Amino acid sequence: MGVKALSYMDSVILALIRNYRLPEEDATRAVKSSYLYESLIENPTDTMHDSINTSADNVYAEIYGEN
C-alpha cells in the first residue's frame, strides 16, 4: 500500500475514533476488516475519491450494521 493510501486509511481510523468514539484498536480492526482495506490495496485512486468521513461512515455501517 502506498504512502497516500496509508495516510487515507489512518485518517479514516481517526475519524472512526472521533465520530463514533471507538477505541483505536477497534477502529483499526474495523478498517482492516472492511471493504476499504482491500480497495486501498487494489485500487487506491478510485477508493480515495470519497471524503474521509464518508469512508468512516461506510466502514462503521459495514462492520457494526448501523450509522
C-alpha positions as CSV (number, residue, x, y, z in Angstrom):
1,M,0.0,0.0,0.0
2,G,1.4,3.4,-1.0
3,V,2.0,6.4,1.3
4,K,-1.1,8.2,0.2
5,A,-3.3,5.2,0.8
6,L,-1.8,4.6,4.2
7,S,-2.4,8.2,5.1
8,Y,-6.0,8.0,3.9
9,M,-6.5,4.8,6.0
10,D,-5.1,6.5,9.1
11,S,-7.4,9.4,8.6
12,V,-10.4,7.1,8.4
13,I,-9.3,5.4,11.6
14,L,-9.0,8.8,13.3
15,A,-12.5,9.7,12.0
16,L,-13.9,6.5,13.5
17,I,-12.3,7.3,16.8
18,R,-13.6,10.9,16.8
19,N,-17.1,10.4,15.2
20,Y,-18.0,7.0,16.8
21,R,-15.9,7.1,20.0
22,L,-14.2,3.8,19.1
23,P,-11.0,2.8,20.8
24,E,-8.0,3.0,18.5
25,E,-7.7,-0.8,18.4
26,D,-11.3,-1.3,17.4
27,A,-11.2,1.4,14.8
28,T,-8.1,-0.1,13.2
29,R,-9.6,-3.6,13.3
30,A,-12.8,-2.2,11.7
31,V,-10.9,-0.6,8.8
32,K,-8.7,-3.7,8.2
33,S,-11.8,-6.0,8.2
34,S,-13.8,-3.8,5.8
35,Y,-14.0,-3.4,2.1
36,L,-11.9,-0.2,2.4
37,Y,-8.6,-2.0,3.2
38,E,-8.7,-4.3,0.2
39,S,-9.9,-1.4,-2.0
40,L,-7.0,0.7,-0.9
41,I,-4.6,-2.1,-1.9
42,E,-6.2,-3.0,-5.2
43,N,-7.4,0.4,-6.5
44,P,-6.3,3.3,-4.2
45,T,-7.1,6.1,-6.6
46,D,-10.7,5.2,-7.0
47,T,-11.1,4.4,-3.3
48,M,-9.7,7.7,-2.1
49,H,-12.3,9.8,-4.0
50,D,-14.7,9.7,-1.1
51,S,-14.3,12.0,1.8
52,I,-12.7,10.7,4.9
53,N,-15.9,11.0,6.9
54,T,-17.9,9.2,4.2
55,S,-15.5,6.3,4.2
56,A,-15.6,6.2,8.0
57,D,-19.4,6.1,8.0
58,N,-19.3,3.3,5.4
59,V,-16.8,1.3,7.4
60,Y,-18.9,1.8,10.6
61,A,-22.1,0.7,8.8
62,E,-20.4,-2.3,7.3
63,I,-18.8,-3.6,10.5
64,Y,-21.4,-2.5,13.1
65,G,-24.5,-2.6,10.9
66,E,-25.6,1.0,11.6
67,N,-24.8,4.6,11.0
